[in-house]
Amino acid sequence: MQIRTVAAILIWVVAALLILNMMLRSVWILLISIAMTIIAVVIYFTPRLRK
């Protein structure tokens, strides 16, 4: 599986967590979503930074 595919899957999981967060209003879900978004962005742009 390619690195960008993993980053895209992480973004879809974050979107699902944010939808879940609208119903539950949990601070923990929001923090996890923010952390996963940062990880996905870093994973996505890592191949470009190596060149």
C-alpha positions as CSV (number, residue, x, y, z in Angstrom):
1,M,0.0,0.0,0.0
2,Q,1.3,3.4,-0.9
3,I,2.0,6.1,1.7
4,R,-0.5,8.5,0.2
5,T,-3.2,5.8,0.3
6,V,-2.6,5.4,4.0
7,A,-2.8,9.2,4.5
8,A,-6.1,9.3,2.6
9,I,-7.5,6.5,4.7
10,L,-6.5,8.4,7.9
11,I,-8.3,11.5,6.6
12,W,-11.5,9.4,6.1
13,V,-11.2,8.0,9.6
14,V,-10.8,11.6,10.9
15,A,-13.9,12.6,9.0
16,A,-15.9,9.8,10.6
17,L,-14.6,10.7,14.0
18,L,-15.6,14.3,13.6
19,I,-19.1,13.2,12.5
20,L,-19.3,11.0,15.6
21,N,-18.0,14.0,17.7
22,M,-21.0,16.1,16.6
23,M,-23.3,13.6,18.3
24,L,-21.2,12.8,21.4
25,R,-19.5,16.2,22.0
26,S,-16.4,14.6,23.4
27,V,-13.2,16.6,23.8
28,W,-11.1,13.4,23.5
29,I,-12.5,12.5,20.0
30,L,-11.7,16.1,18.9
31,L,-8.1,15.8,20.2
32,I,-7.6,12.4,18.5
33,S,-8.9,13.8,15.3
34,I,-6.5,16.7,15.4
35,A,-3.6,14.4,16.1
36,M,-4.6,12.0,13.3
37,T,-4.9,14.9,10.9
38,I,-1.4,16.1,11.7
39,I,0.0,12.6,11.3
40,A,-1.8,12.2,7.9
41,V,-0.4,15.5,6.6
42,V,3.1,14.5,7.7
43,I,2.8,11.1,6.1
44,Y,1.4,12.6,2.9
45,F,4.2,15.2,2.5
46,T,7.1,13.0,3.7
47,P,8.1,11.7,0.2
48,R,8.3,15.2,-1.1
49,L,10.6,16.3,1.8
50,R,13.1,13.5,1.2
51,K,13.9,14.7,-2.4
